[in-house]
Structures are given as C-alpha cells and as structure tokens.
Amino acid sequence: MSGQAKIFVALFSGINVGGNRIVKMAELRSFFEELGFRDVATYVQSGNVVFRSAKGDAATLTKQLETAFEKKWGFHSRIMVRDLGWFERLVAENPYPEVAGEPTKLHAYVLERSPNADEVARLAEKCTGPERFEIRGDVLYLHAPEGLGKSVFANLIPRTLKVPGTARNWRTVLALLEMAGRGG
C-alpha cells in the first residue's frame, strides 16, 4: 500500500430531491468501493459520502468521481470533495456558534470557489429578511431563523451568487465531521 490514505467527504448536489434522479445510497457505496476507495460510509439520502483514498487530492477526486458517476447513472451531479482538515475548519470557523444548537436553522453552503467581493456585495443586497450570512473562503454560512424551507433569501443564493455550491444543515455537517473523524 502506497502512502497514508487520507479521509475525504464527497457532497453530491441534485440527487434524491423531490423524487428525481434517484440514487440509492447502497449503490453509491458500491460505486465508491468499485473505484478502489476504502472505509466508505454514507449519511442520509441527499448524497454524503465519507471515504478514504490513498492517492489524489480533492480536486482530482472531484473530476474522477463526476466523470465516473455520469458514466454509471447517465446524468451529471456536481460533487464537492473536501478533506477532513477542511471540514474541521468549517466547523471551527462557524460565525454563528450561538445557533449551532438549532441545526435546522444553520446551514453551510460548500462552494466551488471563494466568491469575489462583487458577488458577495450583490448577495448582501438581497439579504433583507431575518436571515444572516457570512462567507469565509469557499463556505457560505447561513442562519435562517425561520428555517430553510421558509427562507426567501435561501432560494436567491444560487442564482444571485452564481458560484456553484451545495447546502447542508448543521446536523449533517456535524455528523459528517464525526464520521470522518472516526475514519469513515
């Protein structure tokens, strides 16, 4: 075995939402195992996979997984791959620790890249409701006091920010960190 296998988390967007693009988690686990990844574990239906890889970084693994996924399932899913250290930082840098105990009201958007100042300013203009957000690097933290489902602002984020991303509530974030910390 070459080198030390690192732990990664893959976040899928646009699968198993509203009965569309159904991918069973057992099939997703097998898919990762067939690609040679180890200690594969999934969390809830929205497509969260913790796995171990002996080679490749997050960017390389993202490309590899997106290509193989599309070949197998016949549609594209944007996949965000991040390593354990990145996840630890995400949780440590939470700007709203006081609402971490209400995990349905706190969300983290994992973004493909860090937004620029103009993109952030454009988004800030739209934030006129009870929500608060803060962007740190390639993460957007959103506090939606009435929950994501009722948030008008949350629906505006993707098309206003124009930086591809995928959102997870705080409960999912913490569960994935715990799974990754245990080594899958």
C-alpha positions as CSV (number, residue, x, y, z in Angstrom):
1,M,0.0,0.0,0.0
2,S,1.4,3.4,-1.0
3,G,1.4,6.3,1.4
4,Q,-1.1,7.1,4.1
5,A,-4.7,7.0,2.9
6,K,-6.5,10.3,3.6
7,I,-10.1,10.8,4.6
8,F,-12.4,12.8,2.3
9,V,-16.0,13.8,2.2
10,A,-18.0,13.9,-1.1
11,L,-21.1,16.0,-1.2
12,F,-23.5,15.4,-4.1
13,S,-25.9,18.0,-5.3
14,G,-29.2,17.4,-7.1
15,I,-29.7,13.7,-6.3
16,N,-32.8,12.3,-4.5
17,V,-34.5,15.6,-4.4
18,G,-38.3,15.6,-4.9
19,G,-38.3,12.1,-6.3
20,N,-35.9,13.0,-9.1
21,R,-32.5,11.5,-10.1
22,I,-32.8,8.6,-7.6
23,V,-29.6,7.1,-6.5
24,K,-29.7,4.5,-3.7
25,M,-27.1,5.0,-1.0
26,A,-26.1,1.3,-1.1
27,E,-25.4,1.7,-4.8
28,L,-23.4,4.8,-4.2
29,R,-21.3,3.0,-1.6
30,S,-20.7,0.1,-4.0
31,F,-19.7,2.7,-6.7
32,F,-17.1,4.2,-4.4
33,E,-15.8,0.8,-3.5
34,E,-15.6,-0.3,-7.2
35,L,-13.4,2.8,-7.8
36,G,-11.0,1.5,-5.2
37,F,-11.9,3.7,-2.2
38,R,-12.0,2.3,1.3
39,D,-14.0,2.7,4.5
40,V,-16.9,4.1,2.5
41,A,-19.8,5.3,4.5
42,T,-22.9,7.3,3.5
43,Y,-25.1,9.7,5.5
44,V,-28.8,10.4,4.8
45,Q,-30.3,10.3,1.3
46,S,-29.0,13.6,-0.1
47,G,-25.7,12.1,-1.1
48,N,-23.0,12.5,1.5
49,V,-20.1,10.0,1.4
50,V,-17.1,9.7,3.7
51,F,-14.3,7.7,2.2
52,R,-10.6,7.0,2.3
53,S,-8.2,7.4,-0.7
54,A,-4.5,6.6,-0.9
55,K,-4.0,8.9,-3.8
56,G,-5.3,12.2,-5.3
57,D,-6.3,15.5,-3.8
58,A,-9.8,16.9,-3.5
59,A,-9.8,18.5,-7.0
60,T,-8.5,15.3,-8.7
61,L,-11.0,13.2,-6.9
62,T,-13.9,15.5,-7.8
63,K,-13.1,15.2,-11.5
64,Q,-12.7,11.4,-11.3
65,L,-16.0,11.0,-9.4
66,E,-18.0,13.3,-11.6
67,T,-16.9,11.5,-14.7
68,A,-17.4,8.0,-13.3
69,F,-20.8,9.0,-11.8
70,E,-22.1,10.4,-15.1
71,K,-21.0,7.3,-17.0
72,K,-22.8,5.0,-14.5
73,W,-26.0,6.9,-13.8
74,G,-26.3,8.8,-17.1
75,F,-26.7,12.3,-15.6
76,H,-24.4,14.9,-14.2
77,S,-24.2,15.6,-10.4
78,R,-22.0,18.3,-9.1
79,I,-19.8,16.8,-6.5
80,M,-17.8,18.7,-3.9
81,V,-14.9,16.7,-2.4
82,R,-13.3,18.1,0.7
83,D,-10.7,16.6,3.1
84,L,-11.1,16.1,6.8
85,G,-9.0,19.2,7.7
86,W,-11.3,21.4,5.6
87,F,-14.3,20.0,7.4
88,E,-12.7,20.6,10.8
89,R,-12.0,24.3,9.8
90,L,-15.6,24.7,8.5
91,V,-17.0,23.8,12.0
92,A,-14.3,25.7,13.9
93,E,-15.0,28.9,11.9
94,N,-18.8,28.9,12.3
95,P,-19.6,32.6,12.8
96,Y,-22.9,31.7,14.5
97,P,-22.0,29.4,17.4
98,E,-25.0,30.6,19.3
99,V,-27.4,28.9,16.9
100,A,-25.4,25.7,16.4
101,G,-27.8,24.0,18.8
102,E,-30.6,24.6,16.3
103,P,-29.2,22.7,13.4
104,T,-32.2,23.2,11.1
105,K,-31.7,26.9,11.2
106,L,-28.0,26.9,10.4
107,H,-26.7,25.8,7.0
108,A,-23.3,25.7,5.3
109,Y,-23.1,26.0,1.6
110,V,-20.0,24.3,0.3
111,L,-18.9,26.5,-2.7
112,E,-16.9,25.5,-5.7
113,R,-14.6,28.5,-5.2
114,S,-14.4,31.6,-2.9
115,P,-16.7,34.3,-4.2
116,N,-15.3,37.6,-5.1
117,A,-16.2,41.0,-3.5
118,D,-18.7,41.9,-6.2
119,E,-20.5,38.6,-5.9
120,V,-20.7,38.9,-2.1
121,A,-21.9,42.5,-2.3
122,R,-24.7,41.5,-4.8
123,L,-25.8,38.8,-2.4
124,A,-25.8,41.1,0.6
125,E,-28.2,43.5,-1.2
126,K,-30.7,40.6,-1.4
127,C,-30.5,39.8,2.3
128,T,-33.4,41.9,3.5
129,G,-35.3,39.3,5.6
130,P,-34.4,37.8,9.0
131,E,-31.5,35.8,7.7
132,R,-27.8,36.5,8.2
133,F,-25.0,35.1,6.2
134,E,-21.2,35.2,6.2
135,I,-18.7,33.9,3.7
136,R,-15.4,32.5,4.8
137,G,-13.3,31.3,1.9
138,D,-15.3,28.7,0.0
139,V,-18.1,28.4,2.6
140,L,-21.2,30.4,3.0
141,Y,-22.7,30.1,6.5
142,L,-26.5,30.9,6.6
143,H,-28.5,31.5,9.7
144,A,-32.2,31.2,8.7
145,P,-34.2,31.8,11.9
146,E,-37.4,30.5,10.3
147,G,-35.8,27.5,8.7
148,L,-34.5,27.0,5.2
149,G,-37.9,26.0,3.7
150,K,-39.5,29.3,4.6
151,S,-36.5,31.4,3.6
152,V,-37.0,33.6,0.5
153,F,-33.3,34.6,0.7
154,A,-32.1,31.0,0.6
155,N,-33.8,30.5,-2.8
156,L,-32.0,33.5,-4.1
157,I,-28.5,32.4,-3.1
158,P,-27.6,30.2,-6.1
159,R,-28.7,32.5,-8.8
160,T,-27.5,35.7,-7.1
161,L,-24.1,34.4,-6.1
162,K,-23.6,32.4,-9.3
163,V,-21.0,30.2,-7.6
164,P,-22.0,26.6,-7.7
165,G,-22.4,25.0,-4.3
166,T,-24.4,22.6,-2.2
167,A,-26.0,23.3,1.1
168,R,-26.1,21.1,4.2
169,N,-27.8,21.8,7.5
170,W,-25.6,21.9,10.6
171,R,-26.7,18.5,11.9
172,T,-25.4,16.9,8.7
173,V,-22.2,18.9,8.9
174,L,-21.5,17.7,12.4
175,A,-22.5,14.1,11.6
176,L,-20.1,14.1,8.6
177,L,-17.3,15.6,10.7
178,E,-17.8,12.9,13.3
179,M,-17.9,10.1,10.7
180,A,-14.7,11.4,9.0
181,G,-13.0,11.9,12.4
182,R,-13.6,8.3,13.2
183,G,-12.1,7.3,9.9
184,G,-15.3,6.6,8.0
